[in-house]
Amino acid sequence: MKRFFDICCSSIGLLILLPLFTVVAVIVKLDSRGPVFFRQQRIGRNFKPFRIYKFRTMTTDAPEKGPEITFGGDKRVTRIGRILRKYKIDELPQLINVLKGDMSLVGPRPEVEKYVELYKEDYKHILQVRPGVTDISSITYRDEEGVLMDKKDPEAYYRQVLLPEKIRLAREYIDRASFFYDLRLIFKTVYRIFYPSFTIQPQSARSNAKKRKID
């Protein structure tokens, strides 16, 4: 049922969003030199690598000028790129990945190989399912770039603090996964984009809070 839902939603979504894709493509080309789409290898289900699609939001020399992660105030991000990233429009081409079967609408966010290798044992469990366009961590860390902005070493902070937390949330998603839970996360993702102050409390956090209250 999940795969059928993914195919239907991604197909319909791509058709409906085609005019928007066209407008964004033109603006991206006019704003800076380089391709419309950003493609990068990520690790998918059963450790199978695939190319993820996004609208390009950074300069073409971004890989040579900084880390693979992006943080608030990153000068590699283009003018139009800041707007696309703010409203997550840059992520919409991943509907192509969903249609191809590389990804699902909801599932643990796919990482690059070097981060997967750091926590390979955890990813043996996580990558039993298709990675997703959104998940619990996408909602919880909606302003990830802002979190990383004031860190002395953003990439080290990501590896040592944020990534382990994302892994924990990914495992939580897998343990709770269901069709209706996916629908809830899709709704909350859309809501979070337009209402940034909205937050979601993971199940583990609620359990810990309840335990502290009992203690």
ABEGO torsion letter per residue (X at the ends): XAAAAAAAAAAAAAAAAAAAAAAAAAAAAAABBEBABBBBBBBBBGGBBBBBBBBBABBAAAAAAEBABBBBGBAABBAAAAAAAAAGAAAAAAAAAAAAGABBABEBBBBBAAAAAAAAAAAAAAAABBBBABBAAAAAAAAAAAAAAABABAAAAAAAAAAAAAAAAAAAAAAABBAAAAAAAAAAAAAAAABAABBBBBAAAAAAAAAAAAX
